[in-house]
């Protein structure tokens, strides 16, 4: 079966893994998903990630993070720009997520960046998703 939106599938697998309280989730790998995983780790939403090589595209193993009460650190994930409706924003029009408590992730000419990094570097781009 062909996947029409791999980023939505990536976010859904993380969301489902958090709701089921899984320690880790395995996702088919790509450069974009690897960049997203790197940002999620840097922002403290996941413990770690690991690229597992296989004969095809490889698998990306994400180690999910929970707080002391065993509640997921990721409160929510929302896809913004979709294949059917792309959303592009300028650096000064990037919307804050939960008044700064969440993170927006953008695909820019300088790579995949968080909303704070994009504002600091003054680059806009495609608004991929929001995480809180």
DRENKEBA-877364 format. One record per residue: residue number from 1; residue in three letters; x negated, y, z of N, C-alpha, C in turn. Coordinates in nm, 4 decimals, decimal comma. Example, Ala and Ser with C-alpha at 12.3 -4.5 7.8 and 13.67 -1.06 7.14 Angstrom:
REM DRENKEBA-877364
+-----+------+----------+----------+----------+----------+----------+----------+----------+----------+----------+
: seq : type :      nc1 :      nc2 :      nc3 :     cac1 :     cac2 :     cac3 :      cc1 :      cc2 :      cc3 :
+-----+------+----------+----------+----------+----------+----------+----------+----------+----------+----------+
:   1 :  Ala :  -1,3190 :  -0,5690 :   0,7800 :  -1,2300 :  -0,4500 :   0,7800 :  -1,3200 :  -0,3300 :   0,7800 :
:   2 :  Ser :  -1,2850 :  -0,2250 :   0,7080 :  -1,3670 :  -0,1060 :   0,7140 :  -1,2900 :   0,0030 :   0,7870 :
+-----+------+----------+----------+----------+----------+----------+----------+----------+----------+----------+
This chain:
REM DRENKEBA-877364
+-----+------+----------+----------+----------+----------+----------+----------+----------+----------+----------+
: seq : type :      nc1 :      nc2 :      nc3 :     cac1 :     cac2 :     cac3 :      cc1 :      cc2 :      cc3 :
+-----+------+----------+----------+----------+----------+----------+----------+----------+----------+----------+
:   1 :  Unk :  -0,0832 :  -0,1174 :   0,0000 :   0,0000 :   0,0000 :   0,0000 :  -0,0884 :   0,1247 :   0,0000 :
:   2 :  Unk :  -0,0558 :   0,2201 :  -0,0861 :  -0,1336 :   0,3421 :  -0,0957 :  -0,0867 :   0,4433 :   0,0094 :
:   3 :  Unk :  -0,1812 :   0,5058 :   0,0749 :  -0,1496 :   0,6052 :   0,1768 :  -0,1443 :   0,7422 :   0,1092 :
:   4 :  Unk :  -0,0342 :   0,8147 :   0,1267 :  -0,0226 :   0,9444 :   0,0615 :  -0,0825 :   1,0573 :   0,1442 :
:   5 :  Unk :  -0,0854 :   1,0426 :   0,2759 :  -0,1420 :   1,1468 :   0,3613 :  -0,2269 :   1,0835 :   0,4717 :
:   6 :  Unk :  -0,3555 :   1,0626 :   0,4449 :  -0,4420 :   0,9961 :   0,5424 :  -0,4587 :   1,0731 :   0,6735 :
:   7 :  Unk :  -0,4516 :   1,2061 :   0,6694 :  -0,4685 :   1,2839 :   0,7926 :  -0,3478 :   1,2649 :   0,8840 :
:   8 :  Unk :  -0,2273 :   1,2630 :   0,8266 :  -0,1075 :   1,2368 :   0,9075 :  -0,1147 :   1,0986 :   0,9703 :
:   9 :  Unk :  -0,1624 :   1,0009 :   0,8944 :  -0,1772 :   0,8653 :   0,9468 :  -0,2790 :   0,8636 :   1,0614 :
:  10 :  Unk :  -0,3887 :   0,9368 :   1,0459 :  -0,4915 :   0,9503 :   1,1498 :  -0,4303 :   1,0052 :   1,2788 :
:  11 :  Unk :  -0,3547 :   1,1140 :   1,2671 :  -0,2923 :   1,1762 :   1,3840 :  -0,1881 :   1,0848 :   1,4471 :
:  12 :  Unk :  -0,1108 :   1,0150 :   1,3639 :  -0,0075 :   0,9245 :   1,4146 :  -0,0692 :   0,8080 :   1,4910 :
:  13 :  Unk :  -0,1791 :   0,7536 :   1,4403 :  -0,2432 :   0,6424 :   1,5108 :  -0,2991 :   0,6869 :   1,6458 :
:  14 :  Unk :  -0,3522 :   0,8085 :   1,6526 :  -0,4000 :   0,8612 :   1,7813 :  -0,2819 :   0,8808 :   1,8761 :
:  15 :  Unk :  -0,1742 :   0,9414 :   1,8265 :  -0,0546 :   0,9665 :   1,9083 :   0,0023 :   0,8355 :   1,9621 :
:  16 :  Unk :   0,0153 :   0,7347 :   1,8754 :   0,0689 :   0,6047 :   1,9174 :  -0,0238 :   0,5355 :   2,0174 :
:  17 :  Unk :  -0,1547 :   0,5453 :   1,9958 :  -0,2505 :   0,4863 :   2,0887 :  -0,2429 :   0,5502 :   2,2260 :
:  18 :  Unk :  -0,2250 :   0,6821 :   2,2301 :  -0,2119 :   0,7529 :   2,3589 :  -0,0836 :   0,7128 :   2,4301 :
:  19 :  Unk :   0,0266 :   0,7038 :   2,3559 :   0,1542 :   0,6676 :   2,4184 :   0,1511 :   0,5248 :   2,4712 :
:  20 :  Unk :   0,0782 :   0,4354 :   2,4032 :   0,0677 :   0,2962 :   2,4470 :  -0,0458 :   0,2765 :   2,5481 :
:  21 :  Unk :  -0,1171 :   0,3849 :   2,5819 :  -0,2285 :   0,3835 :   2,6775 :  -0,3420 :   0,2900 :   2,6338 :
:  22 :  Unk :  -0,3689 :   0,2873 :   2,5018 :  -0,4798 :   0,2072 :   2,4517 :  -0,6119 :   0,2732 :   2,4894 :
:  23 :  Unk :  -0,7119 :   0,1906 :   2,5121 :  -0,8464 :   0,2389 :   2,5424 :  -0,9114 :   0,2959 :   2,4164 :
:  24 :  Unk :  -0,8816 :   0,2339 :   2,3019 :  -0,9417 :   0,2749 :   2,1746 :  -0,8456 :   0,2458 :   2,0603 :
:  25 :  Unk :  -0,8646 :   0,3164 :   1,9486 :  -0,7880 :   0,2898 :   1,8268 :  -0,8862 :   0,2813 :   1,7108 :
:  26 :  Unk :  -0,8601 :   0,1905 :   1,6174 :  -0,9416 :   0,1754 :   1,4973 :  -0,8645 :   0,2301 :   1,3783 :
:  27 :  Unk :  -0,9305 :   0,3153 :   1,3010 :  -0,8676 :   0,3851 :   1,1897 :  -0,9586 :   0,3711 :   1,0684 :
:  28 :  Unk :  -0,9027 :   0,3508 :   0,9477 :  -0,9873 :   0,3502 :   0,8279 :  -1,0637 :   0,4826 :   0,8168 :
:  29 :  Unk :  -1,1909 :   0,4750 :   0,7837 :  -1,2783 :   0,5916 :   0,7881 :  -1,2791 :   0,6714 :   0,6583 :
:  30 :  Unk :  -1,3059 :   0,8002 :   0,6697 :  -1,3345 :   0,8890 :   0,5568 :  -1,4153 :   1,0057 :   0,6124 :
:  31 :  Unk :  -1,4724 :   1,0869 :   0,5246 :  -1,5519 :   1,2009 :   0,5701 :  -1,4659 :   1,3000 :   0,6480 :
:  32 :  Unk :  -1,3444 :   1,3243 :   0,6011 :  -1,2542 :   1,4184 :   0,6685 :  -1,2181 :   1,3674 :   0,8082 :
:  33 :  Unk :  -1,1845 :   1,2390 :   0,8193 :  -1,1480 :   1,1822 :   0,9497 :  -1,2672 :   1,1842 :   1,0449 :
:  34 :  Unk :  -1,3868 :   1,1630 :   0,9920 :  -1,5080 :   1,1694 :   1,0741 :  -1,5287 :   1,3117 :   1,1271 :
:  35 :  Unk :  -1,5041 :   1,4115 :   1,0424 :  -1,5146 :   1,5517 :   1,0857 :  -1,4105 :   1,5844 :   1,1920 :
:  36 :  Unk :  -1,2880 :   1,5345 :   1,1741 :  -1,1824 :   1,5571 :   1,2726 :  -1,2178 :   1,4915 :   1,4060 :
:  37 :  Unk :  -1,2701 :   1,3684 :   1,4010 :  -1,3091 :   1,2976 :   1,5232 :  -1,4205 :   1,3729 :   1,5957 :
:  38 :  Unk :  -1,5154 :   1,4270 :   1,5198 :  -1,6250 :   1,5033 :   1,5797 :  -1,5707 :   1,6256 :   1,6537 :
:  39 :  Unk :  -1,4758 :   1,6971 :   1,5913 :  -1,4164 :   1,8142 :   1,6563 :  -1,3358 :   1,7758 :   1,7799 :
:  40 :  Unk :  -1,2604 :   1,6652 :   1,7715 :  -1,1813 :   1,6209 :   1,8867 :  -1,2718 :   1,5868 :   2,0049 :
:  41 :  Unk :  -1,3878 :   1,5277 :   1,9765 :  -1,4837 :   1,4966 :   2,0838 :  -1,5438 :   1,6248 :   2,1411 :
:  42 :  Unk :  -1,5849 :   1,7180 :   2,0538 :  -1,6441 :   1,8441 :   2,0996 :  -1,5465 :   1,9250 :   2,1852 :
:  43 :  Unk :  -1,4182 :   1,9193 :   2,1506 :  -1,3169 :   1,9946 :   2,2249 :  -1,2695 :   1,9203 :   2,3498 :
:  44 :  Unk :  -1,3137 :   1,7950 :   2,3688 :  -1,2816 :   1,7204 :   2,4902 :  -1,1508 :   1,6437 :   2,4858 :
:  45 :  Unk :  -1,0956 :   1,6209 :   2,3664 :  -0,9690 :   1,5479 :   2,3552 :  -0,9886 :   1,3963 :   2,3521 :
:  46 :  Unk :  -1,1061 :   1,3497 :   2,3082 :  -1,1367 :   1,2062 :   2,3100 :  -1,2721 :   1,1867 :   2,3795 :
:  47 :  Unk :  -1,2947 :   1,0643 :   2,4314 :  -1,4220 :   1,0345 :   2,4987 :  -1,5360 :   1,0292 :   2,3992 :
:  48 :  Unk :  -1,5157 :   0,9492 :   2,2936 :  -1,6221 :   0,9265 :   2,1968 :  -1,5620 :   0,8681 :   2,0703 :
:  49 :  Unk :  -1,6444 :   0,8539 :   1,9683 :  -1,6043 :   0,7871 :   1,8445 :  -1,7252 :   0,7125 :   1,7901 :
:  50 :  Unk :  -1,6979 :   0,6111 :   1,7102 :  -1,8054 :   0,5310 :   1,6535 :  -1,7646 :   0,4868 :   1,5137 :
:  51 :  Unk :  -1,8568 :   0,4957 :   1,4197 :  -1,8327 :   0,4501 :   1,2833 :  -1,8781 :   0,3053 :   1,2727 :
:  52 :  Unk :  -1,7860 :   0,2172 :   1,2355 :  -1,8156 :   0,0748 :   1,2227 :  -1,8202 :   0,0413 :   1,0742 :
:  53 :  Unk :  -1,9356 :  -0,0005 :   1,0277 :  -1,9523 :  -0,0337 :   0,8857 :  -1,8883 :  -0,1688 :   0,8568 :
:  54 :  Unk :  -1,8241 :  -0,1788 :   0,7423 :  -1,7777 :  -0,3074 :   0,6910 :  -1,7994 :  -0,3066 :   0,5399 :
:  55 :  Unk :  -1,7489 :  -0,4063 :   0,4709 :  -1,7749 :  -0,4177 :   0,3280 :  -1,6973 :  -0,3152 :   0,2450 :
:  56 :  Unk :  -1,5962 :  -0,2528 :   0,3062 :  -1,5164 :  -0,1531 :   0,2343 :  -1,5553 :  -0,0121 :   0,2781 :
:  57 :  Unk :  -1,4607 :   0,0652 :   0,3239 :  -1,4862 :   0,2055 :   0,3574 :  -1,5351 :   0,2265 :   0,4994 :
:  58 :  Unk :  -1,5269 :   0,1256 :   0,5827 :  -1,5669 :   0,1391 :   0,7221 :  -1,4479 :   0,1713 :   0,8101 :
:  59 :  Unk :  -1,4672 :   0,1567 :   0,9401 :  -1,3614 :   0,1856 :   1,0371 :  -1,4153 :   0,2887 :   1,1350 :
:  60 :  Unk :  -1,3278 :   0,3738 :   1,1777 :  -1,3616 :   0,4747 :   1,2760 :  -1,2947 :   0,4349 :   1,4066 :
:  61 :  Unk :  -1,3747 :   0,4072 :   1,5088 :  -1,3201 :   0,3681 :   1,6393 :  -1,3225 :   0,4897 :   1,7315 :
:  62 :  Unk :  -1,2039 :   0,5304 :   1,7764 :  -1,1909 :   0,6439 :   1,8674 :  -1,1626 :   0,5916 :   2,0074 :
:  63 :  Unk :  -1,2374 :   0,6401 :   2,1053 :  -1,2157 :   0,6039 :   2,2449 :  -1,1323 :   0,7149 :   2,3080 :
:  64 :  Unk :  -1,0081 :   0,6830 :   2,3408 :  -0,9138 :   0,7826 :   2,3901 :  -0,9450 :   0,8214 :   2,5341 :
:  65 :  Unk :  -0,9061 :   0,9420 :   2,5711 :  -0,9389 :   0,9972 :   2,7022 :  -0,8112 :   1,0185 :   2,7829 :
:  66 :  Unk :  -0,8174 :   0,9806 :   2,9098 :  -0,7038 :   0,9963 :   3,0012 :  -0,7512 :   1,0684 :   3,1264 :
:  67 :  Unk :  -0,6588 :   1,1374 :   3,1945 :  -0,6961 :   1,2068 :   3,3183 :  -0,6850 :   1,1115 :   3,4376 :
:  68 :  Unk :  -0,6984 :   1,1642 :   3,5577 :  -0,6984 :   1,0817 :   3,6794 :  -0,5658 :   1,0087 :   3,7012 :
:  69 :  Unk :  -0,4555 :   1,0655 :   3,6540 :  -0,3233 :   1,0031 :   3,6686 :  -0,2897 :   0,9094 :   3,5529 :
:  70 :  Unk :  -0,3881 :   0,8764 :   3,4699 :  -0,3718 :   0,7912 :   3,3529 :  -0,2776 :   0,8533 :   3,2485 :
:  71 :  Unk :  -0,2694 :   0,9852 :   3,2482 :  -0,1930 :   1,0566 :   3,1450 :  -0,2901 :   1,0950 :   3,0337 :
:  72 :  Unk :  -0,2473 :   1,0848 :   2,9072 :  -0,3382 :   1,1192 :   2,7975 :  -0,3790 :   1,2665 :   2,8022 :
:  73 :  Unk :  -0,5048 :   1,2931 :   2,7697 :  -0,5538 :   1,4308 :   2,7618 :  -0,4859 :   1,5026 :   2,6453 :
:  74 :  Unk :  -0,4591 :   1,4290 :   2,5375 :  -0,3902 :   1,4864 :   2,4214 :  -0,2412 :   1,4908 :   2,4520 :
:  75 :  Unk :  -0,1888 :   1,6125 :   2,4667 :  -0,0456 :   1,6296 :   2,4930 :   0,0367 :   1,6191 :   2,3664 :
:  76 :  Unk :  -0,0211 :   1,6596 :   2,2544 :   0,0505 :   1,6539 :   2,1280 :  -0,0412 :   1,6805 :   2,0105 :
:  77 :  Unk :  -0,0005 :   1,6279 :   1,8957 :  -0,0705 :   1,6476 :   1,7691 :   0,0353 :   1,6824 :   1,6654 :
:  78 :  Unk :   0,0103 :   1,7844 :   1,5862 :   0,1080 :   1,8219 :   1,4845 :   0,0372 :   1,8553 :   1,3541 :
:  79 :  Unk :   0,0797 :   1,7911 :   1,2471 :   0,0257 :   1,8181 :   1,1137 :   0,0917 :   1,9448 :   1,0619 :
:  80 :  Unk :   0,0144 :   2,0389 :   1,0119 :   0,0684 :   2,1644 :   0,9604 :   0,0712 :   2,1618 :   0,8075 :
:  81 :  Unk :  -0,0449 :   2,1592 :   0,7451 :  -0,0538 :   2,1578 :   0,5995 :  -0,0359 :   2,0147 :   0,5505 :
:  82 :  Unk :   0,0598 :   1,9953 :   0,4620 :   0,0901 :   1,8615 :   0,4106 :   0,0627 :   1,8577 :   0,2605 :
:  83 :  Unk :   0,0519 :   1,7393 :   0,2016 :   0,0316 :   1,7337 :   0,0566 :   0,1445 :   1,8017 :  -0,0216 :
:  84 :  Unk :   0,2658 :   1,7993 :   0,0325 :   0,3796 :   1,8602 :  -0,0375 :   0,3875 :   2,0108 :  -0,0152 :
:  85 :  Unk :   0,3249 :   2,0612 :   0,0912 :   0,3316 :   2,2043 :   0,1231 :   0,2034 :   2,2460 :   0,1956 :
:  86 :  Unk :   0,1068 :   2,2912 :   0,1189 :  -0,0210 :   2,3333 :   0,1768 :  -0,0052 :   2,4677 :   0,2469 :
:  87 :  Unk :  -0,0741 :   2,4826 :   0,3602 :  -0,0683 :   2,6068 :   0,4375 :  -0,2105 :   2,6617 :   0,4492 :
:  88 :  Unk :  -0,2305 :   2,7823 :   0,3946 :  -0,3602 :   2,8491 :   0,4008 :  -0,3467 :   2,9766 :   0,4826 :
:  89 :  Unk :  -0,4480 :   3,0072 :   0,5640 :  -0,4447 :   3,1274 :   0,6472 :  -0,5781 :   3,2018 :   0,6384 :
:  90 :  Unk :  -0,5707 :   3,3337 :   0,6545 :  -0,6914 :   3,4152 :   0,6645 :  -0,7417 :   3,4079 :   0,8083 :
:  91 :  Unk :  -0,8657 :   3,4447 :   0,8288 :  -0,9242 :   3,4330 :   0,9638 :  -0,8507 :   3,5180 :   1,0663 :
:  92 :  Unk :  -0,7951 :   3,6315 :   1,0248 :  -0,7252 :   3,7174 :   1,1201 :  -0,5785 :   3,6793 :   1,1385 :
:  93 :  Unk :  -0,5308 :   3,5802 :   1,0641 :  -0,3916 :   3,5349 :   1,0739 :  -0,3794 :   3,3933 :   1,1307 :
:  94 :  Unk :  -0,4895 :   3,3384 :   1,1847 :  -0,4850 :   3,2034 :   1,2423 :  -0,4016 :   3,2089 :   1,3701 :
:  95 :  Unk :  -0,2929 :   3,1312 :   1,3767 :  -0,2055 :   3,1390 :   1,4942 :  -0,2679 :   3,0705 :   1,6163 :
:  96 :  Unk :  -0,2512 :   3,1296 :   1,7358 :  -0,2997 :   3,0626 :   1,8571 :  -0,2089 :   2,9440 :   1,8904 :
:  97 :  Unk :  -0,2670 :   2,8393 :   1,9456 :  -0,1909 :   2,7204 :   1,9848 :  -0,1700 :   2,7267 :   2,1356 :
:  98 :  Unk :  -0,0457 :   2,7318 :   2,1787 :  -0,0095 :   2,7424 :   2,3207 :  -0,0867 :   2,8551 :   2,3907 :
:  99 :  Unk :  -0,0870 :   2,9709 :   2,3277 :  -0,1566 :   3,0894 :   2,3813 :  -0,3033 :   3,0625 :   2,4140 :
: 100 :  Unk :  -0,3695 :   2,9831 :   2,3305 :  -0,5117 :   2,9569 :   2,3487 :  -0,5447 :   2,8295 :   2,4237 :
: 101 :  Unk :  -0,4437 :   2,7586 :   2,4765 :  -0,4702 :   2,6341 :   2,5490 :  -0,4850 :   2,5145 :   2,4552 :
: 102 :  Unk :  -0,4424 :   2,5278 :   2,3312 :  -0,4560 :   2,4220 :   2,2323 :  -0,5589 :   2,4610 :   2,1278 :
: 103 :  Unk :  -0,5719 :   2,3772 :   2,0264 :  -0,6704 :   2,3992 :   1,9215 :  -0,6060 :   2,3782 :   1,7854 :
: 104 :  Unk :  -0,6297 :   2,4723 :   1,6949 :  -0,5909 :   2,4542 :   1,5551 :  -0,7163 :   2,4106 :   1,4804 :
: 105 :  Unk :  -0,7000 :   2,3198 :   1,3849 :  -0,8140 :   2,2700 :   1,3079 :  -0,7943 :   2,3099 :   1,1625 :
: 106 :  Unk :  -0,8972 :   2,3728 :   1,1043 :  -0,8908 :   2,4219 :   0,9676 :  -0,9980 :   2,3576 :   0,8816 :
: 107 :  Unk :  -0,9662 :   2,3414 :   0,7540 :  -1,0645 :   2,3003 :   0,6555 :  -1,1062 :   2,4266 :   0,5812 :
: 108 :  Unk :  -1,2322 :   2,4663 :   0,5963 :  -1,2801 :   2,5918 :   0,5389 :  -1,3933 :   2,5646 :   0,4406 :
: 109 :  Unk :  -1,4437 :   2,6719 :   0,3813 :  -1,5586 :   2,6590 :   0,2921 :  -1,6854 :   2,6236 :   0,3703 :
: 110 :  Unk :  -1,6830 :   2,6428 :   0,5020 :  -1,7972 :   2,6086 :   0,5876 :  -1,7759 :   2,4768 :   0,6606 :
: 111 :  Unk :  -1,6822 :   2,3963 :   0,6131 :  -1,6540 :   2,2676 :   0,6747 :  -1,5283 :   2,2721 :   0,7594 :
: 112 :  Unk :  -1,5050 :   2,1653 :   0,8339 :  -1,3880 :   2,1569 :   0,9213 :  -1,4235 :   2,2272 :   1,0525 :
: 113 :  Unk :  -1,3421 :   2,3289 :   1,0886 :  -1,3705 :   2,4114 :   1,2060 :  -1,2481 :   2,4238 :   1,2954 :
: 114 :  Unk :  -1,2718 :   2,4549 :   1,4225 :  -1,1621 :   2,4881 :   1,5131 :  -1,1200 :   2,6322 :   1,4863 :
: 115 :  Unk :  -1,0052 :   2,6709 :   1,5404 :  -0,9567 :   2,8073 :   1,5200 :  -1,0533 :   2,9103 :   1,5783 :
: 116 :  Unk :  -1,1126 :   2,8806 :   1,6933 :  -1,2064 :   2,9746 :   1,7551 :  -1,3315 :   2,9942 :   1,6689 :
: 117 :  Unk :  -1,3856 :   2,8835 :   1,6176 :  -1,5041 :   2,8924 :   1,5319 :  -1,4733 :   2,9675 :   1,4025 :
: 118 :  Unk :  -1,3561 :   2,9414 :   1,3437 :  -1,3184 :   3,0084 :   1,2189 :  -1,3038 :   3,1590 :   1,2407 :
: 119 :  Unk :  -1,2434 :   3,1986 :   1,3528 :  -1,2309 :   3,3419 :   1,3830 :  -1,3690 :   3,4048 :   1,4038 :
: 120 :  Unk :  -1,4571 :   3,3331 :   1,4749 :  -1,5907 :   3,3851 :   1,5028 :  -1,6719 :   3,4013 :   1,3738 :
: 121 :  Unk :  -1,6600 :   3,3025 :   1,2827 :  -1,7341 :   3,3090 :   1,1566 :  -1,6596 :   3,3887 :   1,0495 :
: 122 :  Unk :  -1,5390 :   3,4343 :   1,0819 :  -1,4542 :   3,5127 :   0,9912 :  -1,4288 :   3,4415 :   0,8591 :
: 123 :  Unk :  -1,3864 :   3,3141 :   0,8696 :  -1,3470 :   3,2379 :   0,7510 :  -1,2068 :   3,1824 :   0,7715 :
: 124 :  Unk :  -1,1290 :   3,1859 :   0,6670 :  -0,9964 :   3,1257 :   0,6685 :  -1,0026 :   2,9928 :   0,5963 :
: 125 :  Unk :  -0,8880 :   2,9306 :   0,5796 :  -0,8846 :   2,8036 :   0,5089 :  -0,7516 :   2,7349 :   0,5255 :
: 126 :  Unk :  -0,7514 :   2,6057 :   0,4977 :  -0,6293 :   2,5262 :   0,5081 :  -0,6082 :   2,4854 :   0,6536 :
: 127 :  Unk :  -0,4923 :   2,5174 :   0,7079 :  -0,4575 :   2,4857 :   0,8464 :  -0,4115 :   2,3397 :   0,8517 :
: 128 :  Unk :  -0,5010 :   2,2497 :   0,8928 :  -0,4730 :   2,1063 :   0,8892 :  -0,3757 :   2,0626 :   0,9979 :
: 129 :  Unk :  -0,4079 :   2,0925 :   1,1244 :  -0,3248 :   2,0432 :   1,2342 :  -0,3471 :   2,1247 :   1,3605 :
: 130 :  Unk :  -0,2597 :   2,0990 :   1,4581 :  -0,2713 :   2,1590 :   1,5914 :  -0,2813 :   2,0467 :   1,6936 :
: 131 :  Unk :  -0,3650 :   2,0659 :   1,7946 :  -0,3821 :   1,9684 :   1,9028 :  -0,3693 :   2,0436 :   2,0344 :
: 132 :  Unk :  -0,2966 :   1,9839 :   2,1286 :  -0,2863 :   2,0444 :   2,2623 :  -0,2766 :   1,9378 :   2,3682 :
+-----+------+----------+----------+----------+----------+----------+----------+----------+----------+----------+
